[in-house]
């Protein structure tokens, strides 16, 4: 059981900044995120895109913003449960919560802050009739352990970075790698495109474009896929494979959080914005893009503000009788849980002779 | 500059005729959102960067639309339910030329 003061669901910019604000109040945080890395949409969808409305940054790449936030919160030693989705929540008699992930990891905290953005990212599945039947029987949407594919015949579909990168990686692992994409052009880092070209020339990747996988065959597990080629050489071919990995990106779904008994409107969690962004369940807060209230704007800068007020409220909830006044970091400095201490240099008092 | 009229068939098949301003730097995805013709969180997920295809629509009228950018073209190559007349709403900016445009929202995926 992982124990913490504030359990944050979602490791996007808002969730990460909450760690900093909590740390100033000496509260520890742990974050759960369905993605394998921190940063949420900033890392997953648009790491190389610039953002122009982060106060104090005329321009910053989304990926760099995440790197900076990770650096900023490092002294507060946040814990991470990555690659797992928060599935269930249980309120104990002492008003604390246990949140369990889809992999069974349990987290115990007096405060839960949902910073889930638009939801957890789920793989986008191609529209194939019997796809479900072969899930985990040859079909996988996420590659967890590449060794599974050693000496197997693998077909990958997709035209983005993950399709390219995994084709490259598996070319050395699998017996056969076939990459199928609807266009001749790929959308990915130039390096990756060139590497696939090189591996194709060497006969290590079998490239079929423009083409689409339109059918799956097999009994207990997948044995072949039907590839429909488009363009001049339009035909349907059957490709014998052990594994089919469709990599068509991810799309966010609110998911199990929708069943936690929280008041929800327009795919977002209703909060009290006059005070602290608490939900209808005391002790559960919702901050950032996942919440809604009159006048809500889904902006990172608003998420930062919401995270800050949420932490103040969380502190009072955990320590109802403790006296506290907000302190500026310029005055109080930043004392990390790792023993580090940052503070403004002291003014030098020296007489001029 | 004035408003233009646009016909939008939502994902349930209902036709909406809406006024879209041409002087607010809006795109078709944003027009759909401003009239709440698709639930929040199911359209414009990437915010309009041509990176999610949640605003895919079918263009029914024969208006001359701006050419697809490489980004839009590549995104549509990875989207589902794509037809020859598929476009990403976020890449269609509201201009006076588009008065009378008719589109249908593609299914959510």
Interface residues (C-beta under 8 A of the other chain):
Chain A: X41 X45 X46 X49 X118 X119 X124 X126 X127 X158 X159 X160 X181 X182 X183 X185 X186 X187 X248 X249 X251 X252 X254 X266 X267 X268
Chain B: X39 X40 X41 X42 X45 X46 X49 X51 X52 X54 X70 X71 X73 X74 X75 X77 X78 X80 X81 X109
